[in-house]
Amino acid sequence: MTNLLAMTIVSFRIIENYTLEITFKDGTVQVINFEPVIGKGWMAPLKQLDYFNQVILNDGGNLEWPEGQDFNPEALYNWSEFEQAYIDDMKNY
């Protein structure tokens, strides 16, 4: 198991529509296209690009949107292992 402190996000930048480059405390960088995992249920507001682009880095070292949407930092850190679960979850709405 990876150290949870290493999964703290230290910076991010928007690089394309719905795509963020995320840098973690241990130097790991993930480029994630969120478009396949947003748009339904409580993630529906994120489908509006203006809203998606309001993402901030909160005091806890995680990405957060104005209405409280966020993603588990461990999932972002290990996105290749978690992306399909988020996609499957969207099918439940």
A tleap script that builds the chain and sets N, CA, C and O, in Angstrom:
source leaprc.protein.ff14SB
mol = sequence {
  NMET THR ASN LEU LEU ALA MET THR ILE VAL
  SER PHE ARG ILE ILE GLU ASN TYR THR LEU
  GLU ILE THR PHE LYS ASP GLY THR VAL GLN
  VAL ILE ASN PHE GLU PRO VAL ILE GLY LYS
  GLY TRP MET ALA PRO LEU LYS GLN LEU ASP
  TYR PHE ASN GLN VAL ILE LEU ASN ASP GLY
  GLY ASN LEU GLU TRP PRO GLU GLY GLN ASP
  PHE ASN PRO GLU ALA LEU TYR ASN TRP SER
  GLU PHE GLU GLN ALA TYR ILE ASP ASP MET
  LYS ASN CTYR
}
set mol.1.N position { 0.835 -1.187 0.000 }
set mol.1.CA position { 0.000 0.000 0.000 }
set mol.1.C position { 0.878 1.247 0.000 }
set mol.1.O position { 1.885 1.327 0.703 }
set mol.2.N position { 0.471 2.188 -0.790 }
set mol.2.CA position { 1.214 3.434 -0.896 }
set mol.2.C position { 0.921 4.322 0.301 }
set mol.2.O position { -0.196 4.326 0.817 }
set mol.3.N position { 1.898 5.057 0.735 }
set mol.3.CA position { 1.759 5.998 1.829 }
set mol.3.C position { 0.722 7.055 1.457 }
set mol.3.O position { 0.856 7.706 0.421 }
set mol.4.N position { -0.303 7.236 2.278 }
set mol.4.CA position { -1.368 8.189 1.978 }
set mol.4.C position { -0.863 9.619 1.883 }
set mol.4.O position { -1.409 10.417 1.121 }
set mol.5.N position { 0.169 9.953 2.644 }
set mol.5.CA position { 0.736 11.296 2.576 }
set mol.5.C position { 1.297 11.572 1.185 }
set mol.5.O position { 1.213 12.696 0.689 }
set mol.6.N position { 1.864 10.552 0.560 }
set mol.6.CA position { 2.412 10.714 -0.792 }
set mol.6.C position { 1.327 11.067 -1.790 }
set mol.6.O position { 1.610 11.665 -2.828 }
set mol.7.N position { 0.074 10.700 -1.486 }
set mol.7.CA position { -1.048 10.940 -2.395 }
set mol.7.C position { -1.646 12.333 -2.249 }
set mol.7.O position { -2.611 12.666 -2.936 }
set mol.8.N position { -1.086 13.145 -1.367 }
set mol.8.CA position { -1.543 14.517 -1.221 }
set mol.8.C position { -1.221 15.278 -2.495 }
set mol.8.O position { -0.094 15.224 -2.987 }
set mol.9.N position { -2.199 15.980 -3.025 }
set mol.9.CA position { -1.999 16.766 -4.235 }
set mol.9.C position { -1.349 18.093 -3.848 }
set mol.9.O position { -1.812 18.775 -2.935 }
set mol.10.N position { -0.276 18.452 -4.546 }
set mol.10.CA position { 0.402 19.712 -4.256 }
set mol.10.C position { 0.126 20.769 -5.321 }
set mol.10.O position { 0.255 21.965 -5.058 }
set mol.11.N position { -0.255 20.333 -6.527 }
set mol.11.CA position { -0.601 21.295 -7.569 }
set mol.11.C position { -1.362 20.590 -8.683 }
set mol.11.O position { -1.348 19.365 -8.801 }
set mol.12.N position { -2.020 21.398 -9.485 }
set mol.12.CA position { -2.702 20.872 -10.666 }
set mol.12.C position { -2.798 21.997 -11.678 }
set mol.12.O position { -2.637 23.172 -11.347 }
set mol.13.N position { -3.059 21.618 -12.902 }
set mol.13.CA position { -3.354 22.617 -13.914 }
set mol.13.C position { -4.300 22.006 -14.941 }
set mol.13.O position { -4.247 20.810 -15.225 }
set mol.14.N position { -5.158 22.845 -15.485 }
set mol.14.CA position { -6.074 22.424 -16.530 }
set mol.14.C position { -5.288 22.434 -17.830 }
set mol.14.O position { -4.732 23.464 -18.212 }
set mol.15.N position { -5.236 21.288 -18.515 }
set mol.15.CA position { -4.464 21.235 -19.757 }
set mol.15.C position { -5.333 21.096 -21.001 }
set mol.15.O position { -4.884 21.406 -22.104 }
set mol.16.N position { -6.559 20.637 -20.839 }
set mol.16.CA position { -7.540 20.538 -21.916 }
set mol.16.C position { -8.913 20.519 -21.264 }
set mol.16.O position { -9.026 20.489 -20.039 }
set mol.17.N position { -9.960 20.537 -22.089 }
set mol.17.CA position { -11.306 20.420 -21.538 }
set mol.17.C position { -11.419 19.131 -20.736 }
set mol.17.O position { -11.147 18.042 -21.240 }
set mol.18.N position { -11.822 19.273 -19.491 }
set mol.18.CA position { -12.044 18.147 -18.562 }
set mol.18.C position { -10.777 17.354 -18.231 }
set mol.18.O position { -10.863 16.265 -17.664 }
set mol.19.N position { -9.626 17.879 -18.571 }
set mol.19.CA position { -8.361 17.160 -18.349 }
set mol.19.C position { -7.446 17.977 -17.453 }
set mol.19.O position { -7.152 19.142 -17.720 }
set mol.20.N position { -7.006 17.330 -16.382 }
set mol.20.CA position { -6.110 17.971 -15.425 }
set mol.20.C position { -4.786 17.224 -15.352 }
set mol.20.O position { -4.735 15.998 -15.451 }
set mol.21.N position { -3.731 17.986 -15.179 }
set mol.21.CA position { -2.424 17.421 -14.828 }
set mol.21.C position { -2.272 17.643 -13.329 }
set mol.21.O position { -2.279 18.780 -12.856 }
set mol.22.N position { -2.134 16.552 -12.590 }
set mol.22.CA position { -2.119 16.590 -11.130 }
set mol.22.C position { -0.754 16.134 -10.638 }
set mol.22.O position { -0.255 15.089 -11.056 }
set mol.23.N position { -0.146 16.924 -9.745 }
set mol.23.CA position { 1.140 16.578 -9.156 }
set mol.23.C position { 0.938 16.270 -7.674 }
set mol.23.O position { 0.326 17.040 -6.934 }
set mol.24.N position { 1.472 15.118 -7.268 }
set mol.24.CA position { 1.336 14.652 -5.896 }
set mol.24.C position { 2.607 14.940 -5.101 }
set mol.24.O position { 3.663 15.230 -5.664 }
set mol.25.N position { 2.478 14.854 -3.798 }
set mol.25.CA position { 3.576 15.199 -2.892 }
set mol.25.C position { 4.858 14.421 -3.178 }
set mol.25.O position { 5.953 14.959 -3.011 }
set mol.26.N position { 4.740 13.169 -3.605 }
set mol.26.CA position { 5.947 12.372 -3.877 }
set mol.26.C position { 6.514 12.608 -5.273 }
set mol.26.O position { 7.465 11.936 -5.672 }
set mol.27.N position { 5.941 13.559 -6.027 }
set mol.27.CA position { 6.430 13.876 -7.360 }
set mol.27.C position { 5.709 13.152 -8.492 }
set mol.27.O position { 5.931 13.458 -9.663 }
set mol.28.N position { 4.857 12.207 -8.157 }
set mol.28.CA position { 4.068 11.516 -9.173 }
set mol.28.C position { 3.165 12.525 -9.879 }
set mol.28.O position { 2.578 13.401 -9.244 }
set mol.29.N position { 3.063 12.388 -11.189 }
set mol.29.CA position { 2.190 13.248 -11.991 }
set mol.29.C position { 1.195 12.366 -12.738 }
set mol.29.O position { 1.578 11.381 -13.369 }
set mol.30.N position { -0.062 12.722 -12.664 }
set mol.30.CA position { -1.114 12.025 -13.392 }
set mol.30.C position { -1.808 13.028 -14.312 }
set mol.30.O position { -2.127 14.142 -13.897 }
set mol.31.N position { -2.039 12.632 -15.550 }
set mol.31.CA position { -2.868 13.404 -16.464 }
set mol.31.C position { -4.170 12.628 -16.598 }
set mol.31.O position { -4.183 11.490 -17.067 }
set mol.32.N position { -5.271 13.262 -16.177 }
set mol.32.CA position { -6.555 12.559 -16.119 }
set mol.32.C position { -7.599 13.326 -16.917 }
set mol.32.O position { -7.820 14.518 -16.701 }
set mol.33.N position { -8.234 12.621 -17.837 }
set mol.33.CA position { -9.394 13.134 -18.555 }
set mol.33.C position { -10.623 12.659 -17.776 }
set mol.33.O position { -10.930 11.467 -17.757 }
set mol.34.N position { -11.316 13.589 -17.140 }
set mol.34.CA position { -12.463 13.260 -16.301 }
set mol.34.C position { -13.752 13.096 -17.094 }
set mol.34.O position { -14.746 12.627 -16.538 }
set mol.35.N position { -13.774 13.462 -18.363 }
set mol.35.CA position { -15.026 13.461 -19.110 }
set mol.35.C position { -15.775 12.128 -19.068 }
set mol.35.O position { -17.001 12.144 -18.964 }
set mol.36.N position { -15.101 10.974 -19.143 }
set mol.36.CA position { -15.847 9.711 -19.105 }
set mol.36.C position { -16.504 9.396 -17.756 }
set mol.36.O position { -17.358 8.512 -17.687 }
set mol.37.N position { -16.127 10.097 -16.693 }
set mol.37.CA position { -16.626 9.729 -15.356 }
set mol.37.C position { -17.494 10.807 -14.719 }
set mol.37.O position { -17.802 10.727 -13.530 }
set mol.38.N position { -17.892 11.812 -15.492 }
set mol.38.CA position { -18.736 12.881 -14.955 }
set mol.38.C position { -20.011 12.994 -15.783 }
set mol.38.O position { -20.112 12.418 -16.866 }
set mol.39.N position { -20.962 13.727 -15.275 }
set mol.39.CA position { -22.150 14.023 -16.050 }
set mol.39.C position { -23.435 13.424 -15.533 }
set mol.39.O position { -24.511 13.763 -16.027 }
set mol.40.N position { -23.355 12.539 -14.551 }
set mol.40.CA position { -24.570 11.933 -14.000 }
set mol.40.C position { -24.511 11.975 -12.482 }
set mol.40.O position { -23.445 12.094 -11.877 }
set mol.41.N position { -25.697 11.873 -11.887 }
set mol.41.CA position { -25.755 11.869 -10.431 }
set mol.41.C position { -25.152 13.131 -9.848 }
set mol.41.O position { -25.306 14.218 -10.405 }
set mol.42.N position { -24.472 12.984 -8.736 }
set mol.42.CA position { -23.896 14.138 -8.054 }
set mol.42.C position { -22.725 14.752 -8.814 }
set mol.42.O position { -22.261 15.839 -8.471 }
set mol.43.N position { -22.243 14.048 -9.856 }
set mol.43.CA position { -21.172 14.584 -10.705 }
set mol.43.C position { -21.712 15.327 -11.934 }
set mol.43.O position { -20.930 15.812 -12.752 }
set mol.44.N position { -23.042 15.421 -12.070 }
set mol.44.CA position { -23.653 16.069 -13.237 }
set mol.44.C position { -23.172 17.508 -13.454 }
set mol.44.O position { -22.900 17.875 -14.597 }
set mol.45.N position { -23.057 18.332 -12.420 }
set mol.45.CA position { -22.614 19.714 -12.658 }
set mol.45.C position { -21.232 19.812 -13.316 }
set mol.45.O position { -20.941 20.790 -14.005 }
set mol.46.N position { -20.387 18.807 -13.106 }
set mol.46.CA position { -19.032 18.852 -13.666 }
set mol.46.C position { -19.028 18.802 -15.189 }
set mol.46.O position { -18.027 19.151 -15.815 }
set mol.47.N position { -20.133 18.373 -15.791 }
set mol.47.CA position { -20.213 18.295 -17.249 }
set mol.47.C position { -20.270 19.689 -17.874 }
set mol.47.O position { -19.971 19.858 -19.056 }
set mol.48.N position { -20.654 20.678 -17.079 }
set mol.48.CA position { -20.623 22.063 -17.541 }
set mol.48.C position { -19.182 22.553 -17.418 }
set mol.48.O position { -18.654 22.680 -16.313 }
set mol.49.N position { -18.558 22.823 -18.546 }
set mol.49.CA position { -17.133 23.146 -18.544 }
set mol.49.C position { -16.789 24.328 -17.646 }
set mol.49.O position { -15.766 24.305 -16.962 }
set mol.50.N position { -17.630 25.359 -17.640 }
set mol.50.CA position { -17.366 26.506 -16.765 }
set mol.50.C position { -17.324 26.085 -15.300 }
set mol.50.O position { -16.507 26.585 -14.526 }
set mol.51.N position { -18.207 25.165 -14.927 }
set mol.51.CA position { -18.218 24.659 -13.558 }
set mol.51.C position { -16.998 23.774 -13.304 }
set mol.51.O position { -16.333 23.908 -12.277 }
set mol.52.N position { -16.709 22.877 -14.236 }
set mol.52.CA position { -15.551 21.996 -14.072 }
set mol.52.C position { -14.283 22.819 -13.819 }
set mol.52.O position { -13.454 22.457 -12.984 }
set mol.53.N position { -14.148 23.913 -14.539 }
set mol.53.CA position { -12.939 24.738 -14.434 }
set mol.53.C position { -12.859 25.527 -13.131 }
set mol.53.O position { -11.877 26.235 -12.908 }
set mol.54.N position { -13.861 25.424 -12.269 }
set mol.54.CA position { -13.820 26.079 -10.959 }
set mol.54.C position { -13.143 25.212 -9.896 }
set mol.54.O position { -13.182 25.542 -8.711 }
set mol.55.N position { -12.534 24.129 -10.306 }
set mol.55.CA position { -11.849 23.227 -9.383 }
set mol.55.C position { -10.765 23.985 -8.617 }
set mol.55.O position { -10.077 24.852 -9.156 }
set mol.56.N position { -10.641 23.626 -7.351 }
set mol.56.CA position { -9.594 24.209 -6.506 }
set mol.56.C position { -8.839 23.083 -5.805 }
set mol.56.O position { -9.297 21.941 -5.759 }
set mol.57.N position { -7.689 23.426 -5.269 }
set mol.57.CA position { -6.942 22.533 -4.392 }
set mol.57.C position { -7.297 22.950 -2.970 }
set mol.57.O position { -6.948 24.047 -2.535 }
set mol.58.N position { -7.995 22.066 -2.242 }
set mol.58.CA position { -8.440 22.444 -0.893 }
set mol.58.C position { -7.312 22.290 0.128 }
set mol.58.O position { -6.231 21.794 -0.192 }
set mol.59.N position { -7.582 22.720 1.356 }
set mol.59.CA position { -6.568 22.686 2.424 }
set mol.59.C position { -6.112 21.276 2.759 }
set mol.59.O position { -5.022 21.092 3.300 }
set mol.60.N position { -6.934 20.277 2.445 }
set mol.60.CA position { -6.581 18.891 2.724 }
set mol.60.C position { -5.726 18.240 1.643 }
set mol.60.O position { -5.370 17.067 1.751 }
set mol.61.N position { -5.398 19.000 0.602 }
set mol.61.CA position { -4.574 18.442 -0.463 }
set mol.61.C position { -5.349 17.595 -1.450 }
set mol.61.O position { -4.834 16.611 -1.981 }
set mol.62.N position { -6.606 17.989 -1.695 }
set mol.62.CA position { -7.429 17.270 -2.651 }
set mol.62.C position { -8.127 18.271 -3.554 }
set mol.62.O position { -8.311 19.429 -3.181 }
set mol.63.N position { -8.517 17.825 -4.745 }
set mol.63.CA position { -9.266 18.662 -5.665 }
set mol.63.C position { -10.717 18.706 -5.215 }
set mol.63.O position { -11.267 17.707 -4.751 }
set mol.64.N position { -11.333 19.883 -5.358 }
set mol.64.CA position { -12.716 20.034 -4.923 }
set mol.64.C position { -13.408 21.072 -5.800 }
set mol.64.O position { -12.796 22.050 -6.229 }
set mol.65.N position { -14.697 20.841 -6.058 }
set mol.65.CA position { -15.524 21.764 -6.828 }
set mol.65.C position { -16.475 22.479 -5.884 }
set mol.65.O position { -16.657 22.038 -4.749 }
set mol.66.N position { -17.102 23.600 -6.336 }
set mol.66.CA position { -17.902 24.442 -5.439 }
set mol.66.C position { -19.014 23.735 -4.674 }
set mol.66.O position { -19.294 24.109 -3.535 }
set mol.67.N position { -19.642 22.749 -5.248 }
set mol.67.CA position { -20.724 22.056 -4.549 }
set mol.67.C position { -20.221 20.836 -3.774 }
set mol.67.O position { -21.017 20.002 -3.342 }
set mol.68.N position { -18.911 20.731 -3.600 }
set mol.68.CA position { -18.334 19.680 -2.772 }
set mol.68.C position { -17.926 18.414 -3.493 }
set mol.68.O position { -17.451 17.474 -2.854 }
set mol.69.N position { -18.097 18.359 -4.808 }
set mol.69.CA position { -17.658 17.172 -5.524 }
set mol.69.C position { -16.138 17.040 -5.399 }
set mol.69.O position { -15.397 18.021 -5.464 }
set mol.70.N position { -15.710 15.808 -5.220 }
set mol.70.CA position { -14.282 15.527 -5.189 }
set mol.70.C position { -14.065 14.068 -5.572 }
set mol.70.O position { -15.017 13.303 -5.725 }
set mol.71.N position { -12.829 13.707 -5.719 }
set mol.71.CA position { -12.449 12.332 -6.022 }
set mol.71.C position { -11.493 11.866 -4.945 }
set mol.71.O position { -10.695 12.650 -4.432 }
set mol.72.N position { -11.572 10.607 -4.606 }
set mol.72.CA position { -10.675 10.015 -3.628 }
set mol.72.C position { -9.230 10.218 -4.097 }
set mol.72.O position { -8.898 9.841 -5.220 }
set mol.73.N position { -8.362 10.807 -3.261 }
set mol.73.CA position { -6.980 11.030 -3.671 }
set mol.73.C position { -6.252 9.741 -4.073 }
set mol.73.O position { -5.424 9.755 -4.984 }
set mol.74.N position { -6.558 8.636 -3.397 }
set mol.74.CA position { -5.940 7.370 -3.766 }
set mol.74.C position { -6.357 6.962 -5.183 }
set mol.74.O position { -5.554 6.414 -5.938 }
set mol.75.N position { -7.611 7.230 -5.534 }
set mol.75.CA position { -8.082 6.914 -6.882 }
set mol.75.C position { -7.377 7.775 -7.916 }
set mol.75.O position { -7.002 7.280 -8.979 }
set mol.76.N position { -7.192 9.050 -7.621 }
set mol.76.CA position { -6.489 9.921 -8.566 }
set mol.76.C position { -5.035 9.492 -8.727 }
set mol.76.O position { -4.493 9.491 -9.832 }
set mol.77.N position { -4.423 9.134 -7.626 }
set mol.77.CA position { -3.022 8.707 -7.637 }
set mol.77.C position { -2.852 7.425 -8.454 }
set mol.77.O position { -1.879 7.276 -9.192 }
set mol.78.N position { -3.793 6.517 -8.316 }
set mol.78.CA position { -3.757 5.216 -9.001 }
set mol.78.C position { -4.868 5.138 -10.055 }
set mol.78.O position { -5.592 4.144 -10.120 }
set mol.79.N position { -5.003 6.169 -10.870 }
set mol.79.CA position { -6.134 6.306 -11.771 }
set mol.79.C position { -6.344 5.093 -12.672 }
set mol.79.O position { -7.486 4.698 -12.905 }
set mol.80.N position { -5.286 4.504 -13.175 }
set mol.80.CA position { -5.443 3.356 -14.078 }
set mol.80.C position { -6.158 2.192 -13.397 }
set mol.80.O position { -6.784 1.371 -14.068 }
set mol.81.N position { -6.070 2.116 -12.087 }
set mol.81.CA position { -6.734 1.049 -11.337 }
set mol.81.C position { -8.181 1.401 -10.965 }
set mol.81.O position { -8.975 0.506 -10.676 }
set mol.82.N position { -8.529 2.688 -10.968 }
set mol.82.CA position { -9.828 3.127 -10.478 }
set mol.82.C position { -10.753 3.688 -11.551 }
set mol.82.O position { -11.963 3.749 -11.335 }
set mol.83.N position { -10.226 4.097 -12.694 }
set mol.83.CA position { -11.039 4.763 -13.708 }
set mol.83.C position { -12.266 3.941 -14.095 }
set mol.83.O position { -13.371 4.478 -14.168 }
set mol.84.N position { -12.083 2.653 -14.342 }
set mol.84.CA position { -13.206 1.827 -14.780 }
set mol.84.C position { -14.306 1.758 -13.720 }
set mol.84.O position { -15.488 1.711 -14.060 }
set mol.85.N position { -13.936 1.751 -12.464 }
set mol.85.CA position { -14.942 1.732 -11.401 }
set mol.85.C position { -15.792 3.001 -11.430 }
set mol.85.O position { -17.003 2.940 -11.222 }
set mol.86.N position { -15.164 4.148 -11.687 }
set mol.86.CA position { -15.923 5.389 -11.809 }
set mol.86.C position { -16.821 5.361 -13.037 }
set mol.86.O position { -17.967 5.806 -12.970 }
set mol.87.N position { -16.324 4.847 -14.156 }
set mol.87.CA position { -17.138 4.723 -15.374 }
set mol.87.C position { -18.334 3.818 -15.099 }
set mol.87.O position { -19.463 4.151 -15.459 }
set mol.88.N position { -18.093 2.680 -14.466 }
set mol.88.CA position { -19.179 1.753 -14.150 }
set mol.88.C position { -20.202 2.400 -13.216 }
set mol.88.O position { -21.403 2.173 -13.357 }
set mol.89.N position { -19.730 3.199 -12.270 }
set mol.89.CA position { -20.623 3.866 -11.344 }
set mol.89.C position { -21.548 4.834 -12.081 }
set mol.89.O position { -22.712 4.971 -11.706 }
set mol.90.N position { -21.056 5.499 -13.111 }
set mol.90.CA position { -21.888 6.420 -13.888 }
set mol.90.C position { -23.025 5.673 -14.597 }
set mol.90.O position { -24.071 6.260 -14.875 }
set mol.91.N position { -22.827 4.407 -14.885 }
set mol.91.CA position { -23.867 3.607 -15.559 }
set mol.91.C position { -25.046 3.332 -14.620 }
set mol.91.O position { -26.130 2.972 -15.077 }
set mol.92.N position { -24.840 3.500 -13.320 }
set mol.92.CA position { -25.895 3.234 -12.344 }
set mol.92.C position { -26.897 4.383 -12.215 }
set mol.92.O position { -27.879 4.268 -11.481 }
set mol.93.N position { -26.656 5.484 -12.920 }
set mol.93.CA position { -27.569 6.648 -12.835 }
set mol.93.C position { -28.467 6.688 -14.051 }
set mol.93.O position { -29.302 7.584 -14.172 }
savepdb mol mol.pdb
quit
